[in-house]
Amino acid sequence: MSVTRQQILILHLAQPDLETRTIAWALYDGSKSKDELQMQTGDSMVPPYDSVLDAMRDGWNVIQLPTMPVFLSGHEFEQGHLPYEYVLERKVTVE
């Protein structure tokens, strides 16, 4: 019997444009068993997709867009979290 499971892909882009290059990522794969590695972080030099638009073309659905950061005067160059985070999901069939 086959069942459907969810995969979540988080892509951080260099800019808010959906075609901008991916600079960080994480993959949570609900189709794998508990014994298998569940999350793949950006532990390689090559991201799974070059951009959000490339992931969409491969069947991923965007479920969250980033809130645009507010840069206060005098604080424009402070370090913080990566501001352009997109959350995507897709359903896969597991036998």
PDB file with one MODEL, atoms N, CA, C and O in Angstrom:
MODEL        1
ATOM      1  N   MET A   1       0.846  -1.179   0.000  1.00  0.00           N
ATOM      2  CA  MET A   1       0.000   0.000   0.000  1.00  0.00           C
ATOM      3  C   MET A   1       0.895   1.246   0.000  1.00  0.00           C
ATOM      4  O   MET A   1       1.852   1.335   0.769  1.00  0.00           O
ATOM      5  N   SER A   2       0.578   2.177  -0.848  1.00  0.00           N
ATOM      6  CA  SER A   2       1.363   3.410  -0.912  1.00  0.00           C
ATOM      7  C   SER A   2       0.671   4.510  -0.110  1.00  0.00           C
ATOM      8  O   SER A   2      -0.556   4.591  -0.053  1.00  0.00           O
ATOM      9  N   VAL A   3       1.498   5.352   0.506  1.00  0.00           N
ATOM     10  CA  VAL A   3       0.999   6.491   1.279  1.00  0.00           C
ATOM     11  C   VAL A   3       1.738   7.738   0.820  1.00  0.00           C
ATOM     12  O   VAL A   3       2.808   7.652   0.218  1.00  0.00           O
ATOM     13  N   THR A   4       1.160   8.890   1.108  1.00  0.00           N
ATOM     14  CA  THR A   4       1.771  10.159   0.731  1.00  0.00           C
ATOM     15  C   THR A   4       2.427  10.772   1.959  1.00  0.00           C
ATOM     16  O   THR A   4       1.843  10.800   3.042  1.00  0.00           O
ATOM     17  N   ARG A   5       3.647  11.261   1.777  1.00  0.00           N
ATOM     18  CA  ARG A   5       4.398  11.918   2.853  1.00  0.00           C
ATOM     19  C   ARG A   5       4.872  13.290   2.375  1.00  0.00           C
ATOM     20  O   ARG A   5       4.992  13.546   1.177  1.00  0.00           O
ATOM     21  N   GLN A   6       5.134  14.151   3.332  1.00  0.00           N
ATOM     22  CA  GLN A   6       5.533  15.519   3.026  1.00  0.00           C
ATOM     23  C   GLN A   6       7.041  15.698   3.156  1.00  0.00           C
ATOM     24  O   GLN A   6       7.683  15.123   4.034  1.00  0.00           O
ATOM     25  N   GLN A   7       7.584  16.510   2.260  1.00  0.00           N
ATOM     26  CA  GLN A   7       8.963  16.962   2.342  1.00  0.00           C
ATOM     27  C   GLN A   7       8.921  18.483   2.461  1.00  0.00           C
ATOM     28  O   GLN A   7       8.134  19.146   1.785  1.00  0.00           O
ATOM     29  N   ILE A   8       9.780  19.033   3.331  1.00  0.00           N
ATOM     30  CA  ILE A   8       9.881  20.479   3.515  1.00  0.00           C
ATOM     31  C   ILE A   8      11.282  20.907   3.105  1.00  0.00           C
ATOM     32  O   ILE A   8      12.271  20.328   3.554  1.00  0.00           O
ATOM     33  N   LEU A   9      11.364  21.913   2.260  1.00  0.00           N
ATOM     34  CA  LEU A   9      12.635  22.461   1.803  1.00  0.00           C
ATOM     35  C   LEU A   9      12.675  23.938   2.178  1.00  0.00           C
ATOM     36  O   LEU A   9      11.763  24.691   1.838  1.00  0.00           O
ATOM     37  N   ILE A  10      13.722  24.350   2.874  1.00  0.00           N
ATOM     38  CA  ILE A  10      13.902  25.744   3.251  1.00  0.00           C
ATOM     39  C   ILE A  10      15.087  26.284   2.472  1.00  0.00           C
ATOM     40  O   ILE A  10      16.204  25.783   2.593  1.00  0.00           O
ATOM     41  N   LEU A  11      14.833  27.313   1.670  1.00  0.00           N
ATOM     42  CA  LEU A  11      15.889  27.929   0.874  1.00  0.00           C
ATOM     43  C   LEU A  11      16.082  29.377   1.328  1.00  0.00           C
ATOM     44  O   LEU A  11      15.118  30.133   1.454  1.00  0.00           O
ATOM     45  N   HIS A  12      17.312  29.742   1.564  1.00  0.00           N
ATOM     46  CA  HIS A  12      17.679  31.125   1.869  1.00  0.00           C
ATOM     47  C   HIS A  12      18.333  31.702   0.616  1.00  0.00           C
ATOM     48  O   HIS A  12      19.299  31.139   0.101  1.00  0.00           O
ATOM     49  N   LEU A  13      17.810  32.820   0.130  1.00  0.00           N
ATOM     50  CA  LEU A  13      18.324  33.431  -1.080  1.00  0.00           C
ATOM     51  C   LEU A  13      19.150  34.672  -0.761  1.00  0.00           C
ATOM     52  O   LEU A  13      19.046  35.250   0.321  1.00  0.00           O
ATOM     53  N   ALA A  14      19.965  35.060  -1.721  1.00  0.00           N
ATOM     54  CA  ALA A  14      20.808  36.241  -1.555  1.00  0.00           C
ATOM     55  C   ALA A  14      19.976  37.530  -1.599  1.00  0.00           C
ATOM     56  O   ALA A  14      20.346  38.528  -0.979  1.00  0.00           O
ATOM     57  N   GLN A  15      18.866  37.510  -2.324  1.00  0.00           N
ATOM     58  CA  GLN A  15      17.965  38.661  -2.473  1.00  0.00           C
ATOM     59  C   GLN A  15      16.530  38.143  -2.451  1.00  0.00           C
ATOM     60  O   GLN A  15      16.335  36.930  -2.519  1.00  0.00           O
ATOM     61  N   PRO A  16      15.516  39.005  -2.360  1.00  0.00           N
ATOM     62  CA  PRO A  16      14.138  38.527  -2.295  1.00  0.00           C
ATOM     63  C   PRO A  16      13.573  37.981  -3.605  1.00  0.00           C
ATOM     64  O   PRO A  16      12.540  37.312  -3.580  1.00  0.00           O
ATOM     65  N   ASP A  17      14.199  38.236  -4.725  1.00  0.00           N
ATOM     66  CA  ASP A  17      13.735  37.760  -6.029  1.00  0.00           C
ATOM     67  C   ASP A  17      13.789  36.230  -6.081  1.00  0.00           C
ATOM     68  O   ASP A  17      14.798  35.635  -5.703  1.00  0.00           O
ATOM     69  N   LEU A  18      12.706  35.588  -6.546  1.00  0.00           N
ATOM     70  CA  LEU A  18      12.626  34.121  -6.588  1.00  0.00           C
ATOM     71  C   LEU A  18      13.685  33.473  -7.478  1.00  0.00           C
ATOM     72  O   LEU A  18      13.946  32.276  -7.355  1.00  0.00           O
ATOM     73  N   GLU A  19      14.290  34.243  -8.363  1.00  0.00           N
ATOM     74  CA  GLU A  19      15.333  33.698  -9.235  1.00  0.00           C
ATOM     75  C   GLU A  19      16.743  33.936  -8.700  1.00  0.00           C
ATOM     76  O   GLU A  19      17.721  33.544  -9.336  1.00  0.00           O
ATOM     77  N   THR A  20      16.852  34.574  -7.538  1.00  0.00           N
ATOM     78  CA  THR A  20      18.158  34.842  -6.938  1.00  0.00           C
ATOM     79  C   THR A  20      18.780  33.541  -6.452  1.00  0.00           C
ATOM     80  O   THR A  20      18.068  32.590  -6.128  1.00  0.00           O
ATOM     81  N   ARG A  21      20.102  33.500  -6.400  1.00  0.00           N
ATOM     82  CA  ARG A  21      20.814  32.273  -6.036  1.00  0.00           C
ATOM     83  C   ARG A  21      20.586  31.869  -4.588  1.00  0.00           C
ATOM     84  O   ARG A  21      20.431  32.715  -3.708  1.00  0.00           O
ATOM     85  N   THR A  22      20.567  30.568  -4.358  1.00  0.00           N
ATOM     86  CA  THR A  22      20.440  29.985  -3.031  1.00  0.00           C
ATOM     87  C   THR A  22      21.780  30.088  -2.307  1.00  0.00           C
ATOM     88  O   THR A  22      22.823  29.745  -2.865  1.00  0.00           O
ATOM     89  N   ILE A  23      21.743  30.566  -1.052  1.00  0.00           N
ATOM     90  CA  ILE A  23      22.983  30.679  -0.279  1.00  0.00           C
ATOM     91  C   ILE A  23      23.002  29.752   0.931  1.00  0.00           C
ATOM     92  O   ILE A  23      24.065  29.518   1.506  1.00  0.00           O
ATOM     93  N   ALA A  24      21.842  29.218   1.332  1.00  0.00           N
ATOM     94  CA  ALA A  24      21.759  28.257   2.441  1.00  0.00           C
ATOM     95  C   ALA A  24      20.458  27.481   2.292  1.00  0.00           C
ATOM     96  O   ALA A  24      19.519  27.961   1.658  1.00  0.00           O
ATOM     97  N   TRP A  25      20.396  26.279   2.873  1.00  0.00           N
ATOM     98  CA  TRP A  25      19.201  25.461   2.710  1.00  0.00           C
ATOM     99  C   TRP A  25      19.146  24.374   3.773  1.00  0.00           C
ATOM    100  O   TRP A  25      20.140  24.081   4.438  1.00  0.00           O
ATOM    101  N   ALA A  26      17.956  23.777   3.920  1.00  0.00           N
ATOM    102  CA  ALA A  26      17.741  22.608   4.770  1.00  0.00           C
ATOM    103  C   ALA A  26      16.584  21.825   4.165  1.00  0.00           C
ATOM    104  O   ALA A  26      15.637  22.409   3.637  1.00  0.00           O
ATOM    105  N   LEU A  27      16.666  20.494   4.244  1.00  0.00           N
ATOM    106  CA  LEU A  27      15.621  19.610   3.726  1.00  0.00           C
ATOM    107  C   LEU A  27      15.173  18.678   4.846  1.00  0.00           C
ATOM    108  O   LEU A  27      15.985  17.978   5.450  1.00  0.00           O
ATOM    109  N   TYR A  28      13.881  18.679   5.112  1.00  0.00           N
ATOM    110  CA  TYR A  28      13.281  17.763   6.079  1.00  0.00           C
ATOM    111  C   TYR A  28      12.430  16.786   5.284  1.00  0.00           C
ATOM    112  O   TYR A  28      11.479  17.197   4.618  1.00  0.00           O
ATOM    113  N   ASP A  29      12.754  15.504   5.342  1.00  0.00           N
ATOM    114  CA  ASP A  29      12.128  14.508   4.481  1.00  0.00           C
ATOM    115  C   ASP A  29      11.272  13.544   5.290  1.00  0.00           C
ATOM    116  O   ASP A  29      11.786  12.603   5.895  1.00  0.00           O
ATOM    117  N   GLY A  30       9.969  13.781   5.297  1.00  0.00           N
ATOM    118  CA  GLY A  30       9.036  12.925   6.015  1.00  0.00           C
ATOM    119  C   GLY A  30       8.811  11.582   5.358  1.00  0.00           C
ATOM    120  O   GLY A  30       8.120  10.737   5.926  1.00  0.00           O
ATOM    121  N   SER A  31       9.372  11.354   4.179  1.00  0.00           N
ATOM    122  CA  SER A  31       9.200  10.073   3.499  1.00  0.00           C
ATOM    123  C   SER A  31      10.219   9.030   3.969  1.00  0.00           C
ATOM    124  O   SER A  31      10.106   7.850   3.638  1.00  0.00           O
ATOM    125  N   LYS A  32      11.209   9.475   4.742  1.00  0.00           N
ATOM    126  CA  LYS A  32      12.228   8.550   5.234  1.00  0.00           C
ATOM    127  C   LYS A  32      11.851   8.011   6.607  1.00  0.00           C
ATOM    128  O   LYS A  32      11.123   8.661   7.357  1.00  0.00           O
ATOM    129  N   SER A  33      12.347   6.828   6.933  1.00  0.00           N
ATOM    130  CA  SER A  33      12.070   6.236   8.238  1.00  0.00           C
ATOM    131  C   SER A  33      12.881   6.944   9.319  1.00  0.00           C
ATOM    132  O   SER A  33      13.771   7.741   9.021  1.00  0.00           O
ATOM    133  N   LYS A  34      12.563   6.644  10.583  1.00  0.00           N
ATOM    134  CA  LYS A  34      13.293   7.255  11.699  1.00  0.00           C
ATOM    135  C   LYS A  34      14.764   6.848  11.695  1.00  0.00           C
ATOM    136  O   LYS A  34      15.611   7.575  12.214  1.00  0.00           O
ATOM    137  N   ASP A  35      15.066   5.705  11.118  1.00  0.00           N
ATOM    138  CA  ASP A  35      16.447   5.222  11.086  1.00  0.00           C
ATOM    139  C   ASP A  35      17.295   5.941  10.038  1.00  0.00           C
ATOM    140  O   ASP A  35      18.524   5.907  10.103  1.00  0.00           O
ATOM    141  N   GLU A  36      16.652   6.582   9.087  1.00  0.00           N
ATOM    142  CA  GLU A  36      17.368   7.296   8.044  1.00  0.00           C
ATOM    143  C   GLU A  36      17.560   8.755   8.450  1.00  0.00           C
ATOM    144  O   GLU A  36      16.808   9.285   9.267  1.00  0.00           O
ATOM    145  N   LEU A  37      18.563   9.391   7.877  1.00  0.00           N
ATOM    146  CA  LEU A  37      18.824  10.803   8.144  1.00  0.00           C
ATOM    147  C   LEU A  37      17.628  11.631   7.700  1.00  0.00           C
ATOM    148  O   LEU A  37      17.250  11.599   6.528  1.00  0.00           O
ATOM    149  N   GLN A  38      17.028  12.373   8.627  1.00  0.00           N
ATOM    150  CA  GLN A  38      15.806  13.119   8.337  1.00  0.00           C
ATOM    151  C   GLN A  38      16.060  14.487   7.731  1.00  0.00           C
ATOM    152  O   GLN A  38      15.282  14.947   6.895  1.00  0.00           O
ATOM    153  N   MET A  39      17.129  15.138   8.137  1.00  0.00           N
ATOM    154  CA  MET A  39      17.359  16.500   7.676  1.00  0.00           C
ATOM    155  C   MET A  39      18.695  16.589   6.966  1.00  0.00           C
ATOM    156  O   MET A  39      19.697  16.050   7.434  1.00  0.00           O
ATOM    157  N   GLN A  40      18.701  17.264   5.850  1.00  0.00           N
ATOM    158  CA  GLN A  40      19.929  17.553   5.135  1.00  0.00           C
ATOM    159  C   GLN A  40      20.117  19.052   5.166  1.00  0.00           C
ATOM    160  O   GLN A  40      19.364  19.780   4.519  1.00  0.00           O
ATOM    161  N   THR A  41      21.095  19.526   5.895  1.00  0.00           N
ATOM    162  CA  THR A  41      21.376  20.958   5.900  1.00  0.00           C
ATOM    163  C   THR A  41      22.332  21.263   4.773  1.00  0.00           C
ATOM    164  O   THR A  41      22.802  20.356   4.085  1.00  0.00           O
ATOM    165  N   GLY A  42      22.614  22.502   4.587  1.00  0.00           N
ATOM    166  CA  GLY A  42      23.513  22.910   3.516  1.00  0.00           C
ATOM    167  C   GLY A  42      24.931  22.470   3.782  1.00  0.00           C
ATOM    168  O   GLY A  42      25.827  23.301   3.926  1.00  0.00           O
ATOM    169  N   ASP A  43      25.144  21.158   3.849  1.00  0.00           N
ATOM    170  CA  ASP A  43      26.459  20.623   4.191  1.00  0.00           C
ATOM    171  C   ASP A  43      27.306  20.289   2.970  1.00  0.00           C
ATOM    172  O   ASP A  43      28.349  19.647   3.094  1.00  0.00           O
ATOM    173  N   SER A  44      26.872  20.710   1.818  1.00  0.00           N
ATOM    174  CA  SER A  44      27.686  20.541   0.614  1.00  0.00           C
ATOM    175  C   SER A  44      27.797  21.901  -0.066  1.00  0.00           C
ATOM    176  O   SER A  44      27.072  22.839   0.266  1.00  0.00           O
ATOM    177  N   MET A  45      28.694  21.989  -1.000  1.00  0.00           N
ATOM    178  CA  MET A  45      28.903  23.270  -1.685  1.00  0.00           C
ATOM    179  C   MET A  45      27.831  23.544  -2.745  1.00  0.00           C
ATOM    180  O   MET A  45      27.708  24.671  -3.224  1.00  0.00           O
ATOM    181  N   VAL A  46      27.062  22.523  -3.108  1.00  0.00           N
ATOM    182  CA  VAL A  46      26.063  22.664  -4.172  1.00  0.00           C
ATOM    183  C   VAL A  46      24.664  22.549  -3.564  1.00  0.00           C
ATOM    184  O   VAL A  46      24.314  21.502  -3.020  1.00  0.00           O
ATOM    185  N   PRO A  47      23.862  23.614  -3.650  1.00  0.00           N
ATOM    186  CA  PRO A  47      22.498  23.536  -3.114  1.00  0.00           C
ATOM    187  C   PRO A  47      21.627  22.617  -3.973  1.00  0.00           C
ATOM    188  O   PRO A  47      21.959  22.361  -5.131  1.00  0.00           O
ATOM    189  N   PRO A  48      20.516  22.118  -3.420  1.00  0.00           N
ATOM    190  CA  PRO A  48      19.635  21.246  -4.199  1.00  0.00           C
ATOM    191  C   PRO A  48      19.010  21.963  -5.392  1.00  0.00           C
ATOM    192  O   PRO A  48      18.701  21.334  -6.404  1.00  0.00           O
ATOM    193  N   TYR A  49      18.823  23.283  -5.276  1.00  0.00           N
ATOM    194  CA  TYR A  49      18.284  24.105  -6.367  1.00  0.00           C
ATOM    195  C   TYR A  49      19.007  25.442  -6.350  1.00  0.00           C
ATOM    196  O   TYR A  49      19.351  25.958  -5.287  1.00  0.00           O
ATOM    197  N   ASP A  50      19.233  25.992  -7.522  1.00  0.00           N
ATOM    198  CA  ASP A  50      19.902  27.289  -7.625  1.00  0.00           C
ATOM    199  C   ASP A  50      19.026  28.437  -7.159  1.00  0.00           C
ATOM    200  O   ASP A  50      19.532  29.479  -6.741  1.00  0.00           O
ATOM    201  N   SER A  51      17.706  28.249  -7.228  1.00  0.00           N
ATOM    202  CA  SER A  51      16.773  29.309  -6.840  1.00  0.00           C
ATOM    203  C   SER A  51      15.439  28.686  -6.444  1.00  0.00           C
ATOM    204  O   SER A  51      15.213  27.496  -6.663  1.00  0.00           O
ATOM    205  N   VAL A  52      14.563  29.492  -5.862  1.00  0.00           N
ATOM    206  CA  VAL A  52      13.214  29.039  -5.532  1.00  0.00           C
ATOM    207  C   VAL A  52      12.459  28.692  -6.814  1.00  0.00           C
ATOM    208  O   VAL A  52      11.734  27.698  -6.860  1.00  0.00           O
ATOM    209  N   LEU A  53      12.625  29.498  -7.839  1.00  0.00           N
ATOM    210  CA  LEU A  53      11.926  29.239  -9.096  1.00  0.00           C
ATOM    211  C   LEU A  53      12.331  27.894  -9.694  1.00  0.00           C
ATOM    212  O   LEU A  53      11.486  27.195 -10.253  1.00  0.00           O
ATOM    213  N   ASP A  54      13.603  27.517  -9.588  1.00  0.00           N
ATOM    214  CA  ASP A  54      14.044  26.208 -10.068  1.00  0.00           C
ATOM    215  C   ASP A  54      13.362  25.080  -9.280  1.00  0.00           C
ATOM    216  O   ASP A  54      12.978  24.064  -9.860  1.00  0.00           O
ATOM    217  N   ALA A  55      13.213  25.255  -7.975  1.00  0.00           N
ATOM    218  CA  ALA A  55      12.531  24.250  -7.151  1.00  0.00           C
ATOM    219  C   ALA A  55      11.057  24.150  -7.536  1.00  0.00           C
ATOM    220  O   ALA A  55      10.502  23.053  -7.592  1.00  0.00           O
ATOM    221  N   MET A  56      10.426  25.290  -7.802  1.00  0.00           N
ATOM    222  CA  MET A  56       9.027  25.293  -8.222  1.00  0.00           C
ATOM    223  C   MET A  56       8.862  24.539  -9.540  1.00  0.00           C
ATOM    224  O   MET A  56       7.890  23.806  -9.722  1.00  0.00           O
ATOM    225  N   ARG A  57       9.794  24.716 -10.441  1.00  0.00           N
ATOM    226  CA  ARG A  57       9.731  24.015 -11.736  1.00  0.00           C
ATOM    227  C   ARG A  57       9.865  22.507 -11.568  1.00  0.00           C
ATOM    228  O   ARG A  57       9.467  21.742 -12.446  1.00  0.00           O
ATOM    229  N   ASP A  58      10.432  22.077 -10.425  1.00  0.00           N
ATOM    230  CA  ASP A  58      10.619  20.658 -10.145  1.00  0.00           C
ATOM    231  C   ASP A  58       9.500  20.097  -9.265  1.00  0.00           C
ATOM    232  O   ASP A  58       9.603  18.971  -8.779  1.00  0.00           O
ATOM    233  N   GLY A  59       8.440  20.868  -9.057  1.00  0.00           N
ATOM    234  CA  GLY A  59       7.279  20.366  -8.342  1.00  0.00           C
ATOM    235  C   GLY A  59       7.122  20.814  -6.899  1.00  0.00           C
ATOM    236  O   GLY A  59       6.171  20.402  -6.235  1.00  0.00           O
ATOM    237  N   TRP A  60       8.022  21.642  -6.396  1.00  0.00           N
ATOM    238  CA  TRP A  60       7.892  22.147  -5.033  1.00  0.00           C
ATOM    239  C   TRP A  60       6.891  23.296  -5.006  1.00  0.00           C
ATOM    240  O   TRP A  60       6.827  24.093  -5.942  1.00  0.00           O
ATOM    241  N   ASN A  61       6.105  23.380  -3.921  1.00  0.00           N
ATOM    242  CA  ASN A  61       5.128  24.447  -3.713  1.00  0.00           C
ATOM    243  C   ASN A  61       5.653  25.403  -2.655  1.00  0.00           C
ATOM    244  O   ASN A  61       6.107  24.969  -1.596  1.00  0.00           O
ATOM    245  N   VAL A  62       5.594  26.690  -2.929  1.00  0.00           N
ATOM    246  CA  VAL A  62       6.006  27.689  -1.951  1.00  0.00           C
ATOM    247  C   VAL A  62       4.872  27.851  -0.950  1.00  0.00           C
ATOM    248  O   VAL A  62       3.733  28.114  -1.336  1.00  0.00           O
ATOM    249  N   ILE A  63       5.179  27.695   0.340  1.00  0.00           N
ATOM    250  CA  ILE A  63       4.146  27.855   1.360  1.00  0.00           C
ATOM    251  C   ILE A  63       4.424  29.031   2.293  1.00  0.00           C
ATOM    252  O   ILE A  63       3.561  29.419   3.080  1.00  0.00           O
ATOM    253  N   GLN A  64       5.629  29.598   2.205  1.00  0.00           N
ATOM    254  CA  GLN A  64       5.918  30.780   3.017  1.00  0.00           C
ATOM    255  C   GLN A  64       6.921  31.669   2.314  1.00  0.00           C
ATOM    256  O   GLN A  64       7.974  31.222   1.860  1.00  0.00           O
ATOM    257  N   LEU A  65       6.562  32.950   2.236  1.00  0.00           N
ATOM    258  CA  LEU A  65       7.462  33.965   1.695  1.00  0.00           C
ATOM    259  C   LEU A  65       8.094  34.717   2.857  1.00  0.00           C
ATOM    260  O   LEU A  65       7.497  34.797   3.931  1.00  0.00           O
ATOM    261  N   PRO A  66       9.283  35.266   2.669  1.00  0.00           N
ATOM    262  CA  PRO A  66       9.910  35.989   3.766  1.00  0.00           C
ATOM    263  C   PRO A  66       9.243  37.335   4.008  1.00  0.00           C
ATOM    264  O   PRO A  66       8.706  37.964   3.096  1.00  0.00           O
ATOM    265  N   THR A  67       9.295  37.752   5.256  1.00  0.00           N
ATOM    266  CA  THR A  67       8.908  39.120   5.599  1.00  0.00           C
ATOM    267  C   THR A  67      10.100  39.995   5.269  1.00  0.00           C
ATOM    268  O   THR A  67      11.218  39.709   5.697  1.00  0.00           O
ATOM    269  N   MET A  68       9.877  41.038   4.528  1.00  0.00           N
ATOM    270  CA  MET A  68      10.994  41.895   4.143  1.00  0.00           C
ATOM    271  C   MET A  68      11.600  42.555   5.378  1.00  0.00           C
ATOM    272  O   MET A  68      10.881  43.079   6.228  1.00  0.00           O
ATOM    273  N   PRO A  69      12.932  42.523   5.469  1.00  0.00           N
ATOM    274  CA  PRO A  69      13.591  43.106   6.640  1.00  0.00           C
ATOM    275  C   PRO A  69      13.462  44.629   6.665  1.00  0.00           C
ATOM    276  O   PRO A  69      13.379  45.286   5.628  1.00  0.00           O
ATOM    277  N   VAL A  70      13.448  45.152   7.863  1.00  0.00           N
ATOM    278  CA  VAL A  70      13.435  46.601   8.056  1.00  0.00           C
ATOM    279  C   VAL A  70      14.821  46.978   8.561  1.00  0.00           C
ATOM    280  O   VAL A  70      15.229  46.553   9.642  1.00  0.00           O
ATOM    281  N   PHE A  71      15.536  47.768   7.788  1.00  0.00           N
ATOM    282  CA  PHE A  71      16.875  48.201   8.177  1.00  0.00           C
ATOM    283  C   PHE A  71      16.791  49.601   8.771  1.00  0.00           C
ATOM    284  O   PHE A  71      16.510  50.569   8.064  1.00  0.00           O
ATOM    285  N   LEU A  72      17.031  49.698  10.054  1.00  0.00           N
ATOM    286  CA  LEU A  72      16.982  50.993  10.729  1.00  0.00           C
ATOM    287  C   LEU A  72      18.232  51.793  10.400  1.00  0.00           C
ATOM    288  O   LEU A  72      19.315  51.232  10.242  1.00  0.00           O
ATOM    289  N   SER A  73      18.079  53.069  10.301  1.00  0.00           N
ATOM    290  CA  SER A  73      19.200  53.950  10.009  1.00  0.00           C
ATOM    291  C   SER A  73      20.293  53.767  11.054  1.00  0.00           C
ATOM    292  O   SER A  73      20.039  53.812  12.257  1.00  0.00           O
ATOM    293  N   GLY A  74      21.506  53.563  10.573  1.00  0.00           N
ATOM    294  CA  GLY A  74      22.635  53.345  11.457  1.00  0.00           C
ATOM    295  C   GLY A  74      22.884  51.891  11.798  1.00  0.00           C
ATOM    296  O   GLY A  74      23.902  51.569  12.411  1.00  0.00           O
ATOM    297  N   HIS A  75      21.962  50.987  11.408  1.00  0.00           N
ATOM    298  CA  HIS A  75      22.092  49.561  11.712  1.00  0.00           C
ATOM    299  C   HIS A  75      22.077  48.700  10.446  1.00  0.00           C
ATOM    300  O   HIS A  75      21.885  47.487  10.533  1.00  0.00           O
ATOM    301  N   GLU A  76      22.272  49.299   9.288  1.00  0.00           N
ATOM    302  CA  GLU A  76      22.154  48.610   8.007  1.00  0.00           C
ATOM    303  C   GLU A  76      23.134  47.452   7.842  1.00  0.00           C
ATOM    304  O   GLU A  76      22.855  46.500   7.114  1.00  0.00           O
ATOM    305  N   PHE A  77      24.278  47.532   8.515  1.00  0.00           N
ATOM    306  CA  PHE A  77      25.325  46.533   8.296  1.00  0.00           C
ATOM    307  C   PHE A  77      25.519  45.581   9.469  1.00  0.00           C
ATOM    308  O   PHE A  77      26.525  44.873   9.526  1.00  0.00           O
ATOM    309  N   GLU A  78      24.578  45.553  10.401  1.00  0.00           N
ATOM    310  CA  GLU A  78      24.669  44.617  11.516  1.00  0.00           C
ATOM    311  C   GLU A  78      24.343  43.210  11.030  1.00  0.00           C
ATOM    312  O   GLU A  78      23.495  43.018  10.159  1.00  0.00           O
ATOM    313  N   GLN A  79      25.024  42.242  11.602  1.00  0.00           N
ATOM    314  CA  GLN A  79      24.810  40.836  11.244  1.00  0.00           C
ATOM    315  C   GLN A  79      23.566  40.313  11.948  1.00  0.00           C
ATOM    316  O   GLN A  79      23.220  40.775  13.036  1.00  0.00           O
ATOM    317  N   GLY A  80      22.910  39.370  11.338  1.00  0.00           N
ATOM    318  CA  GLY A  80      21.727  38.758  11.936  1.00  0.00           C
ATOM    319  C   GLY A  80      21.360  37.499  11.153  1.00  0.00           C
ATOM    320  O   GLY A  80      22.204  36.922  10.467  1.00  0.00           O
ATOM    321  N   HIS A  81      20.120  37.082  11.255  1.00  0.00           N
ATOM    322  CA  HIS A  81      19.668  35.903  10.519  1.00  0.00           C
ATOM    323  C   HIS A  81      19.620  36.208   9.016  1.00  0.00           C
ATOM    324  O   HIS A  81      19.657  37.369   8.607  1.00  0.00           O
ATOM    325  N   LEU A  82      19.539  35.172   8.220  1.00  0.00           N
ATOM    326  CA  LEU A  82      19.423  35.348   6.768  1.00  0.00           C
ATOM    327  C   LEU A  82      17.995  35.802   6.467  1.00  0.00           C
ATOM    328  O   LEU A  82      17.048  35.090   6.802  1.00  0.00           O
ATOM    329  N   PRO A  83      17.816  36.962   5.848  1.00  0.00           N
ATOM    330  CA  PRO A  83      16.477  37.555   5.752  1.00  0.00           C
ATOM    331  C   PRO A  83      15.562  36.987   4.668  1.00  0.00           C
ATOM    332  O   PRO A  83      14.348  37.163   4.769  1.00  0.00           O
ATOM    333  N   TYR A  84      16.071  36.325   3.654  1.00  0.00           N
ATOM    334  CA  TYR A  84      15.222  35.928   2.521  1.00  0.00           C
ATOM    335  C   TYR A  84      15.001  34.420   2.531  1.00  0.00           C
ATOM    336  O   TYR A  84      15.547  33.689   1.706  1.00  0.00           O
ATOM    337  N   GLU A  85      14.181  33.970   3.492  1.00  0.00           N
ATOM    338  CA  GLU A  85      13.909  32.544   3.687  1.00  0.00           C
ATOM    339  C   GLU A  85      12.571  32.169   3.054  1.00  0.00           C
ATOM    340  O   GLU A  85      11.542  32.782   3.337  1.00  0.00           O
ATOM    341  N   TYR A  86      12.604  31.167   2.206  1.00  0.00           N
ATOM    342  CA  TYR A  86      11.401  30.634   1.568  1.00  0.00           C
ATOM    343  C   TYR A  86      11.208  29.207   2.034  1.00  0.00           C
ATOM    344  O   TYR A  86      12.162  28.430   2.070  1.00  0.00           O
ATOM    345  N   VAL A  87       9.973  28.850   2.395  1.00  0.00           N
ATOM    346  CA  VAL A  87       9.648  27.498   2.810  1.00  0.00           C
ATOM    347  C   VAL A  87       8.821  26.873   1.694  1.00  0.00           C
ATOM    348  O   VAL A  87       7.821  27.440   1.254  1.00  0.00           O
ATOM    349  N   LEU A  88       9.254  25.692   1.241  1.00  0.00           N
ATOM    350  CA  LEU A  88       8.572  24.980   0.165  1.00  0.00           C
ATOM    351  C   LEU A  88       8.204  23.587   0.655  1.00  0.00           C
ATOM    352  O   LEU A  88       8.818  23.060   1.582  1.00  0.00           O
ATOM    353  N   GLU A  89       7.196  23.000   0.024  1.00  0.00           N
ATOM    354  CA  GLU A  89       6.823  21.622   0.364  1.00  0.00           C
ATOM    355  C   GLU A  89       6.385  20.891  -0.883  1.00  0.00           C
ATOM    356  O   GLU A  89       5.975  21.485  -1.881  1.00  0.00           O
ATOM    357  N   ARG A  90       6.488  19.570  -0.786  1.00  0.00           N
ATOM    358  CA  ARG A  90       5.922  18.718  -1.835  1.00  0.00           C
ATOM    359  C   ARG A  90       5.538  17.407  -1.193  1.00  0.00           C
ATOM    360  O   ARG A  90       6.066  17.028  -0.147  1.00  0.00           O
ATOM    361  N   LYS A  91       4.621  16.728  -1.828  1.00  0.00           N
ATOM    362  CA  LYS A  91       4.158  15.424  -1.373  1.00  0.00           C
ATOM    363  C   LYS A  91       4.796  14.357  -2.254  1.00  0.00           C
ATOM    364  O   LYS A  91       4.851  14.501  -3.475  1.00  0.00           O
ATOM    365  N   VAL A  92       5.273  13.291  -1.632  1.00  0.00           N
ATOM    366  CA  VAL A  92       5.857  12.176  -2.364  1.00  0.00           C
ATOM    367  C   VAL A  92       5.138  10.887  -1.933  1.00  0.00           C
ATOM    368  O   VAL A  92       4.661  10.776  -0.804  1.00  0.00           O
ATOM    369  N   THR A  93       5.075   9.936  -2.841  1.00  0.00           N
ATOM    370  CA  THR A  93       4.439   8.665  -2.564  1.00  0.00           C
ATOM    371  C   THR A  93       5.488   7.665  -2.072  1.00  0.00           C
ATOM    372  O   THR A  93       6.555   7.510  -2.668  1.00  0.00           O
ATOM    373  N   VAL A  94       5.155   6.996  -0.975  1.00  0.00           N
ATOM    374  CA  VAL A  94       6.041   6.003  -0.366  1.00  0.00           C
ATOM    375  C   VAL A  94       5.344   4.662  -0.440  1.00  0.00           C
ATOM    376  O   VAL A  94       4.169   4.549  -0.090  1.00  0.00           O
ATOM    377  N   GLU A  95       6.051   3.658  -0.887  1.00  0.00           N
ATOM    378  CA  GLU A  95       5.471   2.300  -0.966  1.00  0.00           C
ATOM    379  C   GLU A  95       5.519   1.615   0.376  1.00  0.00           C
ATOM    380  O   GLU A  95       5.079   0.472   0.501  1.00  0.00           O
TER     381      GLU A  95
ENDMDL
END
